[in-house]
């Protein structure tokens, strides 16, 4: 009678890095990976928040965690070059200059060129379900007790900085669970939520947001920032085996046009141009 070999439970993310040990054997690596992912998301969240002070973004702090999370070794050289770009101009910029650049790229009001709000990119359900985005996000945040740090300003729940902060929160929460020996089923719930959030939110609209912002900024701080974000999201999708349905530019343009026409059609008579 042949012996039945014991099935070893492994972390599917670590397996991609060649770590084939059991969950317990790879405990330290699991924690390190989640902490690194959480750190990157936190730094990027800070970077896309309104720059209230000089500590809003520290690019060099990205190098160490990216060294842990990148699947493709070729991406490390890209990150190294991207981070190096900031050193050419960021130390010379006064805070007011940084704030001016932020406003130029993203505007005081909601920009149609590169809006940093997910709701502006619609949903799979179309324009009628746009507000569902806010409801879905609020549900995620409330379920996990997440609150956006007050020192980063007051942004709408679908702002890029808030969504990135939530991703950081999930990564740190998973690291905490592993560190403290929580039931693997509970840790799996956090991991499943992370994958769902990337598939339905972060991975769905940020690729187009990165394209728009890169186009608007052309060069400098926010061009380099979205290049890093784009690479991070791509790496995350590969790590977690997530395949989001991305918003494409023609779809976004059609949505924006429909929204504008709807606003004009339903405007009160007082708003009509004088003939």
Beta strands, then each sheet from edge to edge (+ up, - down):
end
